[in-house]
Amino acid sequence: MEFTASSTRHDPYKNFKFRVKWDGKYVAGVSKVSAFKRTTEVIKHRAGGDPSTSYKSPGRTEFEALTLERGVTHDKAFEQWANKVWNYGAGLGAETSLKDYKKDLIVELYNEAGQLAVAYHVYNCWPSEFQAIGDLDANAGAVVFAHLKLENEGWLRDEAVVIAAELLPIGSCDTLLLALRVGTFGGQLSGVTSCPSCGAEADLDVDAAAILANLPAVEAVELEPDPVQHGEYVVRFRLPTTADLAACANLTDAADRILARCITSASRSGSAIDADTVPADVLAAVADAVAAADRPADLRLRTECPGCGAEHSARLDIADFFIAELTAAAQALLVEVDELASRYGWSEAEILAMSPARRRTYLELR
């Protein structure tokens, strides 16, 4: 199952997380991209007997050039493309590479969690202006920038951009499942919990809508939180995903393996080390940081046992709970279909086409 990138988002995306790609490769170091803007010419006309106003209709549409900016490095991507339009040392008649001076490029915009949210394809681009090195100043301490101005023939948004559920943090998936559950069955959630002290069972009624309202928005969860600093060790990590759960599901040391998969880098006293050499106490600190950063992954409901009065917390596994509710609802629907088909001879399609209220009305007639 996939969720569209903007399914629950209310805040606008920010302008500082993006990447640029051409020739199937990301271009390193691009720090600025100018606005995507198109303008359609307005054609005015009127007949001699018309009122003193003009009719307006659309004319030609022009797409403004895009300007890319990045700091000057050893990477030659800007210069190599610009040289395909005009290469000073290529010789007479070979200055322009007509074969491949035009390229399509992709500009990708990411949300705060580092997930691809929006992408635009820009077609038939070619450099009309190239600045190899910006202003130099012996009395300044600034980055030297290169600029590439790209003419283009149009751009389109990539409507296929989605966030795969398996790439979302576990807590984000649980948040989306809880939202789906509330939308399907309502805000109240009822279940049964067992007391760990005396073993007695007790009914549990939960305001799921209130829980959902207090969970962080999916887009606000950072896939890679701040690193853990523990003594002389610094460990960078990402949040575990459902893909990690699936990969380690049948392992006896699944928790340790999942944590190992989530460590992206580690260092000791500033020197990089292998993740499998990180001491146990540092790993414990990382595990605590993961739990704190992905709170919805372990929802706990505090309750009091009516038998012995002991207080305890019950874990809400929204995936298992929701599946159980859906299974029960499907079985109840099959019973209704069987009963109405037996009474009235209607087909399954005819019965399912009725609203739930109408089906209940027929069932209550006898």
N, C-alpha and C positions, 0 to 999 in steps of 0.2 A: 504494500500500500504506500502511496506517496501523498504528501501534503503539499499544496502549492506554497510557494515561498511567502506569500502575503496573507495566508489564511486567517491569522489571528492578530495581525500587526495593526497598531493604531498610530504609532509614531512614524514620521517620515524617515527615509534612509539618510545616512550621513554621507558627506562627500569625500571622506578621507580614506576609504578602503576600496581600492579598485586595482585592476590589472589590465594590461593591453597585450593582445596576442596577434601575431601575423605569421604566415608560413607555418602554422601549427605549433608555434613556440611562443612562450611568454617573453616579452621584452623587458629586460632587467632595468630597474631603477627609474621607471617613469613616475614622476612626482606630480605632474599636472596635465590635465586634458581640458581643452576649452569646451565651451558649451555646445551641445547639439542643437542647431537652429536651422529651420527652413523658412523660407519666405515665399508666399505666392503673390505674384503681381496682380494688382487690382485694375481691371479694365473698366473704364467708365464710358457710357454712351447714352445718348438721348436723341429722340426725334424732335423736329422743329416744333411740333405742336404739343409736346409734353410739358408738364409743369417745370418750374425752374430748378429741378433736381435731376440727378443722374441715376441711371441704373448701373449697378455694379455686378461684375461677374469675374470669376477667377481666370487668370491667365497662366503664364509660365511659372513653374515652381523652381526655386533655386535652393540648393543646400549649401550652407556656409562651410568654408574650410575648417578643419579641425587642427589645432596646434597642440603638439605634444612637447613636453619639457622634461628633461632629466639631467642629472649631474653628469659631467664628463668623466668617463672611465675608459678602460681599455676595450670595452665592448664597442663594436663598430656597426651595430644594427642600423642606427640612424644614417650614418655616412654611407654605408653600402647601398641602402635604398636610394638615397639622394643621388648617388653616382650612376644609378641606372637611368636617371633622367638626363643627367649631363655629367660625363666623366672627362675631366680636363685632359688627361693624358692618354685617352683612348685612340686618338688619331682621327683624321678627317673621315667623316661619314660613319664613324662607329661610336660617336659620343653618347648616343641614346640607345638603350636596350629596349627596342620595341616589343620584344618577346615577353618581358616580365616586369616592365616598369610600373604597371598597375597591379595593386594587390587588394584583397579584401582583408579587413581587420575586424577584430572583436574587442569590444570594451566591456569588461565585467565589473559589476558593482556588488560589493559584499556587505552583509549586515554586521552588526556589532559582534556577533558570535563567530564571524569569519565564514559564514555560509553564503554561497552564491545566491544572490537575490534577484538581480536584473542583469540582462546582457543585451547588447545591441550589436548587430552586424552592420558594418559600414562598407559599401561596395565601390569597387573601381577607384581606389585611392591612389594618388601619386603626389610626390613632393613638389610643391611649387616654390618653396622657400626653405633653405637649410642654413641654420646658424651653427657652425661647428664649435665655436668657443665664444662665450659671452664676454662682457667687459672684464678686463684685468686691472687690478688696482693694488699696488704694493703696500698701501696703507689700510687695506681692508682685510677682513677675515671671513669671507663669504665663499660659498660653493660656486664653482664655475659651471654654468648651465649650457646645454645644447638645446636648440629648438628645431622642430620639424613641422612645417605647415603642409597639411595634406588636403588637396582638393579631392572631392568625392562626388559621386553621382546619386547618393541617397543612402539612407539607413533604415533598418527595421528592427523592432524589438523581437527578441527570441522568446516566443510564447512557450517554448518547451522547457524553460528553466524551472526546475522544481527542486525541492530539498527531499531527498530520499529519507524515509523514516529510519532506516537502519544506520544512517550517518548522524542522526540527532543524538544528543546525550540522553541517557536513560530517563532522567527526570523530565526532560522536555517531551519525550514520548508519553510518559505517564500523565503529564499535564494535558496534552492533546487528547489522550484517551478519556481523562476525567471530564474535559469539556464536551467530548462527544457523548459520554454517558449522561451528563446533565441535560444535553439537548435531546437525547432519546427518551429517557425515563423520568426526567425532572430533577429538581434539586435535592430531594430527600433520598438518603441511602440507608437501608435497613439491613442488618445482618446479625450474626450470632458470634460471640467471642467466648473463649474459655479462660477461666482464671488460672494463672500459673501456680497460685498458692494452694487452692483447694480443689481445683478441677471443675468447679461449677460453671455451667453455661449461663450466659445472660444475653438478652436482646440488646442490640446496639443501634441507635438511630443517630445519623450523622447529617448535618447540613452540608452536603457536597458542594453546593453553590458557594457557600461562604468559604470553604477550603480553597476552591478554585480562585476566588477573588483575591486571596492572600498569597497565591503562588506567583513567582516572577514570570513575566511574559517570556515566551519562548525565545524571542529575538534578543532579550536582555541577558540571556545566559551566555557567558563567554566560554567558547570551546577550550581555550587555553588560558586558564586563570594565571594570576601572578605566581612566579616560581616559589618553591619552598626553600627557605634558607635555614639550615640546621647545622650549627657549628661551622665547620669549614666546608660543608657540602651545600651546593645549590642544585636543585632538581627542578627541571621544567616538565610539565605534564599537561595532558589534555583530559577531558572528561570521558569516561567510558560510554560506549554506545551499545545499541542492541546487537550490532555486528560483533562486538567483542564478546557479548554474552553467548551468541550463537557459536562462535569459534571455540569457546572454552567450556561449553555446556557439559560435555561428558568427561571432563578431567577431574581427578580427585583434588587437585590443588587449583581449582578454577579461580578462586579469589586472588591468589598470588599471581597467576598467569595474566589475569585481566589487568592487575595493577602494573605488571611488567610491560604489557602492550601499551599502556597509557603514558609511560615515561618517554618523553621525546628527547631529552638530553640531560646529562648530569656532569657535574664538575666538582673537583676537590681542590681547594686553594687556587682556583682560577684555571686549573688544568682539566681538560675533558677526560672523563672516565667512562667505561662501559656501564650500562645500566645494571647489569647483573652483578656488579661489584659494590653496589650501594648497600651500606650496612642496614641491619634490621630495624634499628631505632629510627633511621632516616626514612625508611620505607613506611614505618608506622606513621610518621609525621605526614608523609605524602598521602597516605590513605585517609587520615583525618582531614586533610585539605580537600581531597576529592569529595568526601561526604559533606563538608561545609559548603562547597561550591555548587553541589548538585542536590540541594535539599529535597526537592520533590521526588527523588529516586527512592527515598525511604520515608514515606509518610507514616507518622505514628499518631494514633488516637488515644488519648488518655481516658481511662474509664475506671469505675469503682465497682468491685464485685458486690452484688447484693447479698451474697451468702456470708462471706467472711469480712467484708469491708475493706479488703486490700486494694490499693491503687496499683494499676499497671498500665502499660501502653500496648496497644494492639496495632500491628502493622497492617496498613491498607494496601493490599496488592490489587490495584485497580484493574490490571489486565485480567487476572483470574476472576475477579468479582464480576467484571463486565461481561466476560465470556459466559459465566454461569447464568447471569441475568438474560443474555441473549438466547442461550439454549433453552431456558425455561419459557421465555416468551414464544420461541418458535414451536415448542411442544404444545403450549396452550393454544396457539393458533391452529395447529394441526387438529387438535381436539374439536375446536369450533368448526373447522371445515368438515370434518367427519360427521359431526352432529347435524349441521345444516344440509349437507348433501344427502344424508339418510332421510331427513324429514321431507325435504322439498325437491330432491332430485336435481339440484343445481350443480353445475360443474365447478371445479376448483377455481378456474379463472373468474367465473361469475361471482363467487363468494369473496375472493380476494379483492375484487374490484369495489366491494362495498366498504364503507367507512367502518372503523371499529364500533362506533356507537350504533350504527344500523345493524351490524351483526349481533350485538348484544340484545338489541330490541327483539329480533327474531328469536333468539335463544330463550328469552324470558316470556315468550307467548305461551309456553306450556310448562 
